[in-house]
């Protein structure tokens, strides 16, 4: 059992961060993230402003066996920021500075509380590009992206967060401050601690500084919306585009129910969708030479014709591109407004997407729930929103878990895994036995014990000690 926060603890924390940054009332906003309807009130919220303050807080919590949950913007979808009841929330909202943009070496040093889109816009002004762009980029923090190894639509061409992190400053549970790597593009010096912390969801240490590599910003992009009368053809076309020698900068899948919900949520769409359309692919290519991009689009069009593409819309203006992306980026928000829901983040080899979607629809019928599928088809990352609809509370709380387990087992059989970019957090941890053996789970647990022997860092997430 963890220590219950008392007056002496509050006084100590206040002496470190100041009374204004030590909250003990009106803590509801810190009790949840964007995961379903799960909530748990902390006893106190701390808002440190530098690594030394976090070092003192963690040292104290470790010695006194006080549970502590780090929190970014609270935009996660796996329950990673939901605290234990009565514990400490460590909010990173004051770590909001872009410390140094190194234009010569194409790198940036940034604090974890910087909003992802704010960072991207600041870099774009200097002709630099940080590609990972989760749907929540307008409000999520870069630290949360690192902690869950986020991706987004452009991961298909440019990779995910792990592909850009060079070095991290981390405060360990003991209060010690370490650097995990070096600010170099190559590093084979010992174990790769940097990549160990990427995706660790605050269970191994608190990230306080991030060194990212950058690339030049591409000068042009072209966007197409392809419509299909069935999901099988849409998904089968994905792999064929790559086999034709094209690597799009984004290749997104949306089934009809996802599109309709997004349009209803937004209130309009500036284009017509045929009644026969059951799925769409949003396809983007980018680069420095328009002539090359137009050739790529022609090749893609030829591929789509072989998969019964019924209509191809070419975004002629920047405003049209924004409107098309707005629909894709708002599907998740739209689904949440329609029903109690769960969101699963499956990923398989992209050629297996048709099999996965068919299996999900069969499971939906078997267990009586509605499924809404969309996601990053280019890298096989399918988001599955499960809506409660007419399911009874018993079916939702008991039978549904059986259905999810069947889906995850099928994902594993296809060579995939149960999270592509959302992390494991609280809600996926019970399914880890599907993708890991006992030996593998024991290794993960052993790593946790090395970095956090008392289990104070984000307890109840990923794996239990």
N, C-alpha and C positions, 0 to 999 in steps of 0.2 A: 504493500500500500504506500502511496505517495503522501508526503507531509501535507497537511491542510494549511493553507495560507493564514497566518495570524498577523496581529498588529505589528509585531517586531519585524516580520518579513516586509510588510508594507513600508515601514520606516526605513529599512535598509534600501529597498528599491527606490524610494523617493530620494534618498541621499545620492543615488547614482544618476538618475535621469531627471530629477526635479519633480516637484509636486504636479505640475501641469502635464507632465508626460507619464504619470502614474495613475491610471484610471481604475476606479473600483465601483463605479456606478454607470448605468446606461450602457451596458456592454453587449447588447443584442447584436449589433452589427458585426461583432467579432465572434459570434457564436456559430457562424455557418459560412460556407462558401457557396458555389453554384451547383453543388451536388444534391440532386433530388430535393427532399424537404428535411434533411437532417440538420439538427441543431444541438448545441451543447454549450452552456454558459461557462466562461472562465471565471476565476475569482478576481483576476487583475489583468490589466493590459499595460504593457510597458512599451514606451516609444524611445528607444535609445537613438543616438545620433552619430556614434562613432564606434570603432572596433574595441577600444579600451572599455567603454561602458558595457558592451556585450560580454567582454572577457570577465569583468567583475560579476555580472549577473549570472553567467553560466557557472563560474567557479562557486558562487554561493549556492546556486540551485543544486549543483552536483554534490556538494558537501552536506546539504540538508535534505537531499532526496526529494526535490521539488520538480514536478513535471512541467515542461515548457514546450510550447508549440510555436514555431516561427510562422509568420504570416506575411504574405505579400499583399496583392490587391484583392484576394479572396475570390478569384475567378476560376479556381480549379474545379474539376469535374469528377474527382475521385475521392473527395473528402479529406484531402491532405492537410487542409488548414483548420479542420474542425478540432477544437481542443478537448481534452478530458475535462469533465465537469469539475469546476473548482480549481483548475490549474492556472498557469501563467501563459498568456499570449504575448509573444515578442513581435511587435509590429515593426516592419522595416520601412514604414512610409516616410521616415525622415532621411533615409539613405537615397536621396533623389537627385544626385549630381552626376553629370557627365564630366569626369575629372580631366580627361585629356584625349583629344583626337590627334593621333599621330599620322598625319597625311603622308609623310615620307615612307613609313613602313606599313601603311594600310592597317592600322590597329586603333582600337579605342579602349580606354580604361573607364569603367563605369561602375557606379554603385548599384546595388540590387533593386532599389526602390524606384528606378527610372522607368517610366511607362515605355513599353516597347515601341510604339508608334512615334513617340517624342524622340527617342533615340534614332529611329530610322529617318525621320524628317531632318534632324540636325545633320546627320551624315549625308543625306541626299544633297543638301545645300553645298557640300564640299565635293560632290561627285562620287561619293562613296556609298557602298551598299552592304547592309546586313540583311541577308535574305529571309531567315526564318520569320514567318508572319502568321501566328495563330489567329483564329477568328476573333479572339478577344483582344487583338493588338492595340485597340484604341484605349484600353484601360488596364490590361494586365501588366505586371512588372517583369522586367528582364530577369530578376532573380528567381521569380517563380518559373519562368521559362527554362532557366538552367536547371532548377531543382526537379523538373519533370521531363527534361529533354524534349521540349516542345518542337513541333514541326510546322505544320500549316501547308497551304496549297503549293508553295514553291519549293517544298522539300524534294519533290520529284526530280528537279534539275540541280538544286543547290545544296541539298542535304538538310539536316536538322541541327539543333543547337550544338550538339556535341562536336560537330564538324567545324565550329568557329571558336570554341573556347580554348584558349592557350594556357591560361593560368588563373588561379583563384586565390584570394585571401580568405581563409576560413578560421573561425573561432571554434575550437574543439570543446567538448563537454567539460573538460578540466579547466577551461579558461585560456589555455594556450592558443597563441595565434600562429598559424603556419601559412606558407605559400605552397601550393600543390605542384607547381611546375616552373616554367620559364617563359618569357615573352618572345619565344622563338617559334618558327614554323616547324622545325624538326627538334625532337627531343627523345632520345633513347636512354636517358639517364635514370636507371632504376625503374621501379614499378610506376605505372601511370596513375598517380593519385588524382590528377585532375579529372580524368574520365570516371573514376570511382565516385566522385562527388556529383558529377553531372547525372541527374536522374535519381539522386538519393533522397529527395523530398524532405530535406531537413532532419533526417534520422541519424546522420553521421557528424554533422557540424553545421554552423551558421555561416553562410557565405556573405562576406562583407565587401568584397571588391572583385570585379570581373574584368579580365583582359580578353578581348575578342579580336580575331582577325577579320578583315574586311576585304571586299573586292570592288573594282570600279563599277559604278552604276551603269547598267545597260541603257543605251540611248533610245531604243525603240521597243515597243511591244505591240503585238496584234492579238485580237481576241475573237474567238468564234464560239457560237452556241449551236450544238448539233442535237437534233431531235430524233428519237427512235420510237417505234411502236411497241417495243418490249425491252426489258432490262438486259436480257441475254445478249442481244445484238450490241447494245451500248457497251457492256462490259467486255465483250469479245473484241470490240474495235480497239480497246485500250492497248492491249498487248501488241496488236497488229501495227499500231502507229510507231511503237518503238522498233519493231522488227523492220519497218520501212526506213529506219535510220534517222528518225526524228526524236529528239528529246525535248518535249514541251517544257516551258517554265512553270506551267500549271496544267493539271488535267483532272477536273473535278466531275464526280458522278452525282446526279440528283434524280431520285425517282419522283414520279408524278405527285404523290401525296406530300413529299417534302417541298416541292415547288409551290403547290397550291397553298400550303400552310404559310410559307414565307410571303407569298403575294398577299394573302389575307391579312397577315400581320403588318405588312408595310402599307397596305391600303390600295396598291396599284402596281401595274407592270406596264412598261412602255413598249411592249411587244405582245403579239398574239400567240397563243399556244393552241395548236390543233387538238381537237377532242381525242384524236387517236394517239397523241403523244403520251407514252408511259414512262419515258426516261430521257434525260438530257446529259450531254457532256459539255462542260465549259472548258475550252481549250485555249491556252495562251502560249505564244512563242515570243521570245525576246532576244535582243542582241544589238549589235552596233550598226548593222547594215540592212536597210529596209528591203533591198532587192533579195537578199538571202532569205529574209523572213517571209516574203511573198511566195518564194519558191517552196519553202517549208509548208506554208498553208495550202498550196496547190497539191503537194504530196499528201498531206493529211486529208484533203477533200477526196482524192482518189481512193484512199484507204477506206474512208467512211462510206463511199458508194458501194463497196463490197460487203458492207454490213447493214444494208437497208436503211441508211440514214434518210429520213423522210424530208428533212429541211435543215438548211445550214444558214444561220444568221451571222453576218460579219459586222462587228461593231465598228462603225465608220468614224465615230467621234469619241473624245475622251468622256463626255457625259454618258454615252451609251455604255462604255466600259464600266463606268462607276455604277450604273444601274444594274448591269448584269452581275457584277461582283456583290452588290448590296443584297441581292436575292440569295446568293450562295452563303454569304457571311451571316445572314439573319435566320437561317433555317433553325439552328439550335434554339435561339430565343423564341421563335415562333412556336416550336413544338412545346416548349415549357408552358406556354399560355393556354394550351388546349386540354391538358390532362395532367394528373399525377404521372410521373414518368421515371424511367431509368435510362441512362445512356451508357452503352457499352462501346469500347474502342478497339475493335478487332483489326488485325492486319495479317494478310496472307500474301504469298507470291501473286502478283497482279493477274496472271493468267488464270488463277483459280477463283477470281471474283464471281463469275457466273454460277459456279457450284455453291459458293458461300451464300449468295443472295437467295438462290432457290431453297437451300436448306433452312435459312432463316424464315422464309415465308411458310415452309412446311411446319416448322416449330411454332410459328405464330398461330396457325390453325389448330395444332395439337393442344396448345395451352390456352387459347382464347384471348390473346392480346393482339393489339395492332402494332406493327413494326413500321418505322419510318427510316429508310436507309439513304445515306448520302455520305460523301467523303472524298478522300484524296485517292481517286482510282489509279492515278499514275504510279503510286507506290504501294498499292494494295491495301490502303488504310481505310476501312469502312466503318463509319459511325452508325450504330444501330440504336435508335431511340425506341424504347418500349413504352407504350402508353397503356395505362391501366384500363381505361374505357369502362366496360361493363363487368370487369372481373370483380369478384367479391374480395373482401379484405383477406380472407383465408387463402384464396387462390393467389392473390398478389404477394402475400407474405410467405407462402409455403411452396405452392406449386411452381411459381415463377422461377424460383432458384433452381429447380430441376431443369427447366427450359434453358436458362442461361448456361447451366453446366453442360447441357447437351450441345449448345452452340459453341462454347469454348472448346469442348472436346473435339468437335468437328474441325474447328479452326486449327487446332494442334495437328490433326490428322492430315491437313492440307499443307503442313509445313509452316504454319503461322504461329502467332502468339496473341495474348489476351489484352495487350495494350500497346498501341503504336506511338502515342504522344501524350496521353492524359495521365499516365502514371498508375500506380497501384493503390496508394493511399489507404483509406479505410475500407472502401466498398469492394475492392477486387481481391483483397488479401486471402479470402477464404477459397479462392479458385486457383491459387498458385500451385497446388499439388497437381493440377492438370498439366502444367508446362514444366515443372521441375520435379526431379526425383528427391527422395529423402536426403540423399547425400548432398545434392545441390542446395536444398533448403538449409541444411546444417551448415554449409559453407557460408551462405548469406547471413545466417544467424551469428556465426563466428566473427564475421567482419563487423557486424553491428556491435558485438561485445568488445572488440578491440578499441573501437572509437568511442563507445558510449557504454562502459561496463555497468553503470547504474540504471541504464535505460531511461534517462530523463528527457532525451531529445525526441520530440514528436512521437510519444509512445502510442502504441496501438495502430501504427501505420506500417505498411509493407509486411513486417514480420514481427512476431513477439519473441522476447528473450525467454 
